[in-house]
Amino acid sequence: MQAFESKVAELRKALEPLSDLGLVERVRASGAGGYVNNETGRFVSKVTITVTVAGRSPEKHYPEIQRLVEQAGITGVSLRFEHSGA
């Protein structure tokens, strides 16, 4: 659970500029999973994080959100988007 909370906090901080603009309404952990790396044979865990995006065309903000996450160097997360309906 702490890993979830830590990743959510990292994402919230990275997405703060879009939150301040009212584009990102919510960031929450929505599950965990992973995969086995074929090269190493090790299990790589990932936290799925749901980002709630506001606006008429929220999908146009998805690339910007992904870019901010990459710039922040946040790893081990899988992003999932949802529209707030607002």
ZAVEX-772083 format. One record per residue (C-alpha): chain; z, y, x; residue in three letters; residue number from 0. Coordinates in steps of 0.5 Angstrom, whole numbers. Layout:
// residues N
REC c     z     y     x   r   k
REC A     Z     Y     X ALA NUM
...
//
This chain:
// residues 86
REC c     z     y     x   r   k
REC A     0     0     0 MET   0
REC A     1     5     6 GLN   1
REC A    -6     4     8 ALA   2
REC A    -8     6     2 PHE   3
REC A    -4    12     2 GLU   4
REC A    -6    14     9 SER   5
REC A   -13    13     7 LYS   6
REC A   -13    17     1 VAL   7
REC A    -9    23     5 ALA   8
REC A   -14    23    10 GLU   9
REC A   -20    24     5 LEU  10
REC A   -16    29     1 ARG  11
REC A   -16    33     7 LYS  12
REC A   -23    32     9 ALA  13
REC A   -25    34     2 LEU  14
REC A   -21    40     1 GLU  15
REC A   -27    45     2 PRO  16
REC A   -30    42    -4 LEU  17
REC A   -23    41    -8 SER  18
REC A   -22    48    -7 ASP  19
REC A   -29    50   -10 LEU  20
REC A   -27    45   -16 GLY  21
REC A   -33    40   -15 LEU  22
REC A   -28    34   -13 VAL  23
REC A   -23    33   -18 GLU  24
REC A   -19    27   -16 ARG  25
REC A   -19    22   -10 VAL  26
REC A   -15    15   -11 ARG  27
REC A   -15     8    -8 ALA  28
REC A   -18     4   -12 SER  29
REC A   -18    -3    -9 GLY  30
REC A   -18    -7    -2 ALA  31
REC A   -23   -12     0 GLY  32
REC A   -27   -13     7 GLY  33
REC A   -32   -18    10 TYR  34
REC A   -32   -22    16 VAL  35
REC A   -36   -19    22 ASN  36
REC A   -41   -24    24 ASN  37
REC A   -41   -22    31 GLU  38
REC A   -34   -23    32 THR  39
REC A   -32   -27    27 GLY  40
REC A   -26   -23    25 ARG  41
REC A   -24   -20    18 PHE  42
REC A   -26   -13    17 VAL  43
REC A   -22    -9    12 SER  44
REC A   -24    -4     7 LYS  45
REC A   -20     1     2 VAL  46
REC A   -25     3    -3 THR  47
REC A   -23    10    -5 ILE  48
REC A   -26    13   -12 THR  49
REC A   -28    20   -12 VAL  50
REC A   -28    24   -18 THR  51
REC A   -34    29   -18 VAL  52
REC A   -34    35   -23 ALA  53
REC A   -41    39   -25 GLY  54
REC A   -47    38   -29 ARG  55
REC A   -50    34   -23 SER  56
REC A   -45    31   -19 PRO  57
REC A   -49    26   -16 GLU  58
REC A   -52    32   -12 LYS  59
REC A   -46    33    -8 HIS  60
REC A   -45    25    -6 TYR  61
REC A   -49    26     1 PRO  62
REC A   -44    32     2 GLU  63
REC A   -38    28     1 ILE  64
REC A   -41    23     5 GLN  65
REC A   -42    28    11 ARG  66
REC A   -35    31    11 LEU  67
REC A   -32    24    11 VAL  68
REC A   -36    22    17 GLU  69
REC A   -35    28    20 GLN  70
REC A   -28    27    20 ALA  71
REC A   -28    20    23 GLY  72
REC A   -25    17    17 ILE  73
REC A   -27     9    18 THR  74
REC A   -25     3    14 GLY  75
REC A   -27     6     7 VAL  76
REC A   -32     5     2 SER  77
REC A   -33    11    -3 LEU  78
REC A   -34    10   -10 ARG  79
REC A   -36    16   -14 PHE  80
REC A   -35    17   -22 GLU  81
REC A   -36    23   -26 HIS  82
REC A   -31    27   -29 SER  83
REC A   -35    29   -35 GLY  84
REC A   -33    36   -34 ALA  85
//
